[in-house]
Amino acid sequence: MGDAMRGPVSTGGKRDKGVETLIRMRALMPVDEDTYYLNPLLREFIGDYVVSYGAFRQLTRLDSPIRQLRLEFDSLRDFRREGSLRDSDRAMSRLEEAIARIGFYMDQNLQLLSAKVSTNFGDVDSVGGKIRENQFYYGEVKRFAQQISSLDSKAQEMDLQSIGEGFSEVHRLLNVRILSRLRDWAARITDIQRVVSKNLFSLRQLETQQRNLARVALWLSKNRLSDGFDVDITAEVADRLAAPVSLTSTWNIDVTDTDPVVAQGMLAAAKRLPLAAPVPKQTPLDPPVVVSTQQVIEQSPSAPIDELIDAYLDFITSEAAFDEHADLSLLRWRQRNSAAYGLESDTTDEEWLLYAYSQISSAGFVVDLDIRPRAPSEFNDFFTDAMARLDLRTSV
């Protein structure tokens, strides 16, 4: 099997029995006289297992599996409408296989792309070959992303139809095995597309000399030498290799250096500096004095309508309110006491009742409304008076 992965095999020698066994199992396929190649499907399986891929290997297309999934879904729907149970079970099994096949192809393509990107297309040695393979997989990734979008729309469509037909198991399969994984697949293919695009851009920016240098570095990484190059180094070549290069440097003075030359140089440089302008001495600031430590809280004066409501609450909580002849009407309370509390005369009875009802209810009292029966074509309750009382459950 190892020899067949590397190239063609033939009979002869100690491996005749093994080759004949693989031929009977159809693991080896004859292509010429006494020449056999490994079954392409088996080669692809082994390549996926050991994560070893050849150059310019195409990604598995999803168009055919998506069409097959749609066909199996339509077949299942027709059989269930006809009431054929055995045919429905067979169609359901084929549908599950189609869904599993799509998930396998998706993972296989992403594994292939990840291997290519992580090894920087290590199955190609030349820089030009790497650029061409980068361009090839850039187009493959774009088509793969379009197929993912097509799968998303088709799966969403079948999911809605399965809900309408009452196919709960189909709805679960589509959501668990495809729709819930689409976001992760799309994110991974986007990351790979960004890396491939970045590598392609970087390679295209290399100039001619840099490409030559990259080819030499690549050749050296593939062909490591322990004793150097087998090239005669003449004096002319040595002079060219060791040509002096001028470097621009700046003298950085170390102020902690005690050398007399350095110290005299620093003193001479310091004498040429302009004199420092004298800084006037600032007068000390007076310490802050605490004027007051007490905050005075001013209470805003209450409005006359609020004072009238407070007086009403004091009345209904007093003993006079428990008299059976006590008048607890809010409307009559206003009529009797509005002048005493300075309530404006332009405040209408409706405004008084609405405002007093909201304030007394928020204070925790129970307000009973005097609601008249609704007239025809009326939809809201109309109350003409209200009376407040204590909530005995709250007070206890």
C-alpha positions as CSV (number, residue, x, y, z in Angstrom):
1,M,0.0,0.0,0.0
2,G,2.9,2.4,0.8
3,D,4.5,1.7,-2.6
4,A,1.1,2.1,-4.4
5,M,0.6,5.5,-2.7
6,R,3.9,6.7,-4.2
7,G,3.4,5.3,-7.7
8,P,2.5,2.3,-9.9
9,V,3.3,-1.2,-8.6
10,S,3.9,-4.5,-10.5
11,T,4.1,-8.2,-9.6
12,G,7.4,-9.9,-8.9
13,G,9.4,-10.8,-5.9
14,K,8.1,-11.4,-2.3
15,R,5.1,-9.1,-2.6
16,D,3.3,-11.1,-5.3
17,K,0.8,-12.5,-2.8
18,G,0.1,-9.1,-1.3
19,V,-0.4,-7.5,-4.8
20,E,-2.7,-10.3,-5.9
21,T,-4.8,-9.9,-2.7
22,L,-5.1,-6.2,-3.3
23,I,-6.1,-6.8,-6.9
24,R,-8.9,-9.2,-5.8
25,M,-10.1,-6.6,-3.3
26,R,-10.1,-4.0,-6.2
27,A,-7.7,-1.9,-4.1
28,L,-5.3,-2.0,-7.1
29,M,-6.5,-1.3,-10.6
30,P,-4.7,-2.5,-13.7
31,V,-3.7,0.3,-16.1
32,D,-1.2,-1.4,-18.3
33,E,0.5,-4.8,-18.6
34,D,1.6,-5.8,-15.1
35,T,1.2,-2.3,-13.9
36,Y,-1.3,-1.4,-11.2
37,Y,-2.4,1.9,-9.6
38,L,-4.1,2.4,-6.3
39,N,-7.9,2.8,-6.4
40,P,-8.5,6.6,-6.5
41,L,-11.2,6.4,-3.9
42,L,-8.9,4.5,-1.5
43,R,-6.1,7.0,-2.3
44,E,-8.4,9.9,-1.4
45,F,-9.4,8.2,1.8
46,I,-5.8,7.5,2.9
47,G,-4.8,11.1,1.9
48,D,-7.6,12.4,4.1
49,Y,-6.6,10.2,7.0
50,V,-2.9,11.2,7.0
51,V,-3.7,14.8,5.9
52,S,-1.6,14.5,2.7
53,Y,-2.8,16.2,-0.4
54,G,-1.4,16.8,-3.8
55,A,-1.0,20.1,-5.5
56,F,-4.0,21.7,-7.2
57,R,-6.5,19.3,-5.8
58,Q,-10.0,20.5,-6.3
59,L,-12.5,20.9,-3.5
60,T,-15.5,18.6,-3.5
61,R,-18.4,20.3,-5.2
62,L,-21.6,20.6,-3.1
63,D,-24.0,21.2,-6.0
64,S,-24.7,17.6,-6.7
65,P,-25.2,16.6,-3.0
66,I,-27.5,19.6,-2.5
67,R,-29.6,18.5,-5.5
68,Q,-29.7,15.0,-4.2
69,L,-30.8,16.2,-0.7
70,R,-33.7,18.2,-2.4
71,L,-34.7,15.1,-4.4
72,E,-34.8,12.8,-1.4
73,F,-36.9,15.4,0.5
74,D,-39.4,15.6,-2.3
75,S,-39.5,11.9,-2.5
76,L,-40.2,11.5,1.2
77,R,-43.0,14.1,1.0
78,D,-44.7,12.3,-1.9
79,F,-44.5,8.9,-0.3
80,R,-46.0,10.1,3.0
81,R,-48.8,11.9,1.2
82,E,-49.5,8.6,-0.6
83,G,-49.4,6.7,2.7
84,S,-46.7,4.2,1.6
85,L,-44.9,3.5,4.9
86,R,-42.1,1.2,3.6
87,D,-41.2,3.6,0.8
88,S,-41.3,6.5,3.4
89,D,-38.9,4.7,5.7
90,R,-36.5,4.0,2.8
91,A,-36.7,7.7,1.6
92,M,-36.0,8.8,5.2
93,S,-32.9,6.7,5.4
94,R,-31.7,8.1,2.0
95,L,-32.4,11.6,3.3
96,E,-30.3,11.0,6.4
97,E,-27.4,9.7,4.2
98,A,-27.6,12.8,2.0
99,I,-27.4,15.1,5.0
100,A,-24.4,13.1,6.4
101,R,-22.7,13.2,3.0
102,I,-23.0,17.0,2.9
103,G,-21.5,17.3,6.4
104,F,-18.6,15.0,5.4
105,Y,-17.8,17.0,2.3
106,M,-17.9,20.2,4.2
107,D,-15.4,19.0,6.8
108,Q,-13.2,17.4,4.1
109,N,-12.9,20.6,2.2
110,L,-12.2,22.7,5.3
111,Q,-9.5,20.1,6.3
112,L,-7.9,20.3,2.9
113,L,-7.8,24.1,2.9
114,S,-6.5,24.3,6.5
115,A,-3.7,21.9,5.6
116,K,-2.8,23.9,2.5
117,V,-2.7,27.2,4.4
118,S,-0.9,25.8,7.5
119,T,1.9,24.4,5.3
120,N,2.1,27.4,3.0
121,F,1.4,25.1,0.0
122,G,4.4,22.9,1.0
123,D,3.6,20.4,-1.8
124,V,5.1,22.9,-4.3
125,D,8.7,24.0,-4.1
126,S,9.0,26.9,-6.6
127,V,7.7,30.4,-5.7
128,G,5.9,30.6,-9.0
129,G,4.1,27.4,-8.3
130,K,3.1,28.6,-4.9
131,I,1.6,31.8,-6.5
132,R,-0.3,29.7,-9.1
133,E,-1.6,27.4,-6.4
134,N,-2.6,30.4,-4.3
135,Q,-4.6,31.8,-7.2
136,F,-6.2,28.4,-7.8
137,Y,-7.4,28.0,-4.2
138,Y,-8.5,31.6,-4.1
139,G,-11.0,30.8,-6.8
140,E,-11.9,27.5,-5.2
141,V,-12.6,29.3,-1.9
142,K,-14.9,31.8,-3.6
143,R,-16.9,29.1,-5.3
144,F,-17.0,27.1,-2.0
145,A,-18.4,30.2,-0.2
146,Q,-21.1,30.6,-2.9
147,Q,-22.1,26.9,-2.4
148,I,-22.4,27.4,1.4
149,S,-24.8,30.3,0.7
150,S,-26.8,28.1,-1.7
151,L,-26.9,25.3,1.0
152,D,-28.2,27.8,3.6
153,S,-31.1,29.0,1.4
154,K,-32.0,25.4,0.3
155,A,-31.9,24.1,3.9
156,Q,-34.0,27.0,5.2
157,E,-36.6,26.3,2.4
158,M,-36.8,22.6,3.2
159,D,-36.9,23.4,7.0
160,L,-40.0,25.6,6.5
161,Q,-41.6,23.0,4.3
162,S,-40.9,20.2,6.8
163,I,-42.6,22.3,9.5
164,G,-45.7,22.8,7.3
165,E,-45.8,19.1,6.4
166,G,-45.3,18.0,10.1
167,F,-42.0,16.3,9.5
168,S,-40.5,16.8,12.9
169,E,-37.6,14.4,12.4
170,V,-36.6,16.1,9.2
171,H,-36.8,19.5,10.9
172,R,-34.5,18.2,13.7
173,L,-32.0,16.7,11.3
174,L,-31.8,19.9,9.2
175,N,-31.3,22.1,12.2
176,V,-28.9,19.9,14.1
177,R,-26.7,18.7,11.3
178,I,-26.7,21.6,8.8
179,L,-28.3,24.9,9.9
180,S,-26.6,24.9,13.4
181,R,-23.2,24.3,11.8
182,L,-23.5,26.7,8.8
183,R,-22.3,29.8,10.8
184,D,-19.1,27.9,11.9
185,W,-18.5,26.7,8.4
186,A,-18.9,30.2,7.0
187,A,-16.6,31.8,9.6
188,R,-13.9,29.2,8.9
189,I,-14.1,29.6,5.1
190,T,-13.9,33.4,5.6
191,D,-10.8,33.1,7.7
192,I,-9.2,30.8,5.1
193,Q,-10.1,33.2,2.3
194,R,-8.5,36.1,4.2
195,V,-5.3,34.1,4.7
196,V,-5.1,33.0,1.1
197,S,-5.8,36.5,-0.2
198,K,-3.1,37.9,2.1
199,N,-0.5,35.3,1.0
200,L,-1.3,36.0,-2.7
201,F,-0.9,39.7,-2.2
202,S,2.4,39.3,-0.4
203,L,3.8,37.0,-3.1
204,R,2.8,39.4,-5.8
205,Q,4.7,42.2,-4.1
206,L,8.0,40.4,-4.3
207,E,10.4,42.0,-6.8
208,T,12.7,40.0,-9.2
209,Q,15.6,40.0,-6.8
210,Q,13.4,39.1,-3.8
211,R,11.9,36.2,-5.8
212,N,15.3,35.0,-6.6
213,L,16.3,35.2,-3.0
214,A,13.1,33.4,-2.0
215,R,13.9,30.6,-4.5
216,V,17.4,30.2,-3.0
217,A,16.1,30.2,0.5
218,L,13.5,27.6,-0.4
219,W,16.1,25.5,-2.1
220,L,18.3,25.7,0.9
221,S,15.5,24.7,3.2
222,K,14.8,21.6,1.0
223,N,18.5,20.7,0.5
224,R,20.4,21.3,3.7
225,L,24.2,21.0,3.4
226,S,26.5,20.2,6.3
227,D,29.9,21.0,4.6
228,G,28.9,24.2,2.7
229,F,28.9,24.7,-1.1
230,D,31.1,22.8,-3.5
231,V,32.3,26.0,-5.2
232,D,35.8,27.3,-5.5
233,I,36.0,30.7,-3.8
234,T,38.6,32.8,-5.7
235,A,40.0,36.1,-4.6
236,E,37.7,38.0,-6.9
237,V,34.7,36.3,-5.6
238,A,35.8,36.8,-2.0
239,D,36.2,40.6,-2.7
240,R,32.7,40.8,-4.1
241,L,31.2,38.9,-1.2
242,A,33.1,41.0,1.4
243,A,32.5,44.4,-0.2
244,P,32.6,47.1,2.6
245,V,29.3,48.9,3.2
246,S,29.3,52.3,4.9
247,L,27.1,52.7,7.9
248,T,25.9,56.0,9.3
249,S,26.2,56.1,13.1
250,T,25.6,58.7,15.7
251,W,27.8,59.2,18.8
252,N,25.6,58.8,21.9
253,I,27.3,60.4,24.9
254,D,27.2,58.5,28.2
255,V,26.9,61.1,31.0
256,T,28.2,58.6,33.6
257,D,31.5,58.1,31.7
258,T,34.4,59.3,33.8
259,D,36.9,59.4,30.9
260,P,38.6,62.8,30.8
261,V,38.1,63.2,27.1
262,V,34.3,62.6,27.4
263,A,34.1,64.9,30.5
264,Q,35.9,67.8,28.7
265,G,33.7,67.3,25.6
266,M,30.5,67.5,27.7
267,L,31.8,70.6,29.6
268,A,32.7,72.3,26.3
269,A,29.2,71.5,24.9
270,A,27.5,72.7,28.0
271,K,29.3,76.1,27.8
272,R,27.9,76.7,24.3
273,L,24.3,76.2,25.5
274,P,22.2,79.4,26.3
275,L,21.8,80.4,29.9
276,A,18.7,79.1,31.6
277,A,16.0,81.8,32.2
278,P,15.4,82.2,35.9
279,V,12.0,81.0,37.1
280,P,10.2,83.3,39.5
281,K,9.4,81.8,42.8
282,Q,5.8,81.3,43.3
283,T,4.0,82.7,46.3
284,P,2.6,80.0,48.6
285,L,-1.1,79.5,48.4
286,D,-3.3,80.1,51.4
287,P,-4.7,76.9,52.9
288,P,-8.4,76.5,52.1
289,V,-10.9,77.5,54.8
290,V,-14.0,75.5,55.5
291,V,-16.9,78.0,55.5
292,S,-19.8,75.7,56.3
293,T,-20.2,71.9,56.9
294,Q,-24.0,71.8,57.1
295,Q,-26.2,71.6,54.0
296,V,-29.5,73.4,54.3
297,I,-32.4,71.5,52.6
298,E,-35.1,73.9,51.5
299,Q,-38.6,72.4,51.2
300,S,-40.6,73.7,48.2
301,P,-44.0,75.0,49.2
302,S,-46.9,72.6,48.6
303,A,-49.5,73.5,46.0
304,P,-53.0,74.3,47.3
305,I,-54.4,71.1,45.7
306,D,-51.8,69.0,47.5
307,E,-52.6,70.6,50.8
308,L,-56.3,69.9,50.3
309,I,-55.5,66.2,49.5
310,D,-53.3,66.0,52.7
311,A,-56.2,67.4,54.8
312,Y,-58.6,64.8,53.3
313,L,-56.2,62.0,54.2
314,D,-55.9,63.3,57.7
315,F,-59.7,63.4,57.9
316,I,-60.2,59.8,56.7
317,T,-57.6,58.5,59.2
318,S,-59.1,60.3,62.1
319,E,-61.9,58.9,64.4
320,A,-64.5,61.3,62.8
321,A,-64.3,59.3,59.5
322,F,-65.6,56.1,61.3
323,D,-68.9,57.9,62.1
324,E,-71.7,56.4,60.0
325,H,-72.8,59.9,59.0
326,A,-69.3,61.0,57.9
327,D,-69.2,62.4,54.4
328,L,-66.1,60.9,52.5
329,S,-67.0,62.2,49.1
330,L,-64.0,63.8,47.3
331,L,-66.3,66.0,45.3
332,R,-68.1,67.4,48.2
333,W,-64.9,67.7,50.2
334,R,-63.5,70.0,47.5
335,Q,-66.7,72.1,47.4
336,R,-66.6,72.6,51.2
337,N,-62.9,73.3,51.7
338,S,-61.5,74.6,48.4
339,A,-61.8,78.2,49.5
340,A,-60.0,77.6,52.8
341,Y,-57.0,76.1,51.1
342,G,-56.8,78.6,48.3
343,L,-57.7,76.2,45.5
344,E,-58.2,78.0,42.3
345,S,-61.8,78.2,41.1
346,D,-60.8,77.3,37.5
347,T,-59.9,73.8,38.5
348,T,-62.8,71.6,37.2
349,D,-64.4,68.7,39.1
350,E,-62.9,66.3,36.5
351,E,-59.4,67.6,37.0
352,W,-59.8,67.4,40.8
353,L,-61.1,63.9,40.8
354,L,-58.5,62.5,38.5
355,Y,-55.6,64.1,40.3
356,A,-56.9,63.3,43.8
357,Y,-57.5,59.6,42.7
358,S,-54.0,59.2,41.5
359,Q,-52.4,60.8,44.5
360,I,-54.5,59.0,47.1
361,S,-54.1,55.6,45.4
362,S,-50.3,56.0,45.3
363,A,-50.4,56.7,49.1
364,G,-51.7,53.2,49.7
365,F,-55.4,54.0,50.3
366,V,-58.4,52.3,48.6
367,V,-60.5,54.6,46.4
368,D,-64.0,53.6,45.5
369,L,-65.4,55.2,42.4
370,D,-69.0,56.1,41.8
371,I,-69.3,54.8,38.2
372,R,-72.6,55.3,36.3
373,P,-73.8,52.7,33.8
374,R,-72.4,52.9,30.3
375,A,-74.6,54.4,27.6
376,P,-74.8,52.8,24.2
377,S,-71.7,53.2,22.1
378,E,-69.6,54.0,25.2
379,F,-66.5,51.9,25.9
380,N,-65.0,53.7,28.9
381,D,-66.2,54.0,32.5
382,F,-67.4,57.4,33.6
383,F,-67.3,58.2,37.3
384,T,-68.8,61.3,38.9
385,D,-67.4,60.9,42.5
386,A,-64.9,59.0,44.6
387,M,-64.5,58.0,48.2
388,A,-61.2,56.9,49.9
389,R,-60.8,54.5,52.8
390,L,-58.1,52.6,54.6
391,D,-57.0,49.2,53.3
392,L,-57.6,47.1,56.4
393,R,-55.4,44.3,55.2
394,T,-52.4,46.7,54.7
395,S,-53.1,48.5,58.0
396,V,-53.2,45.2,60.0
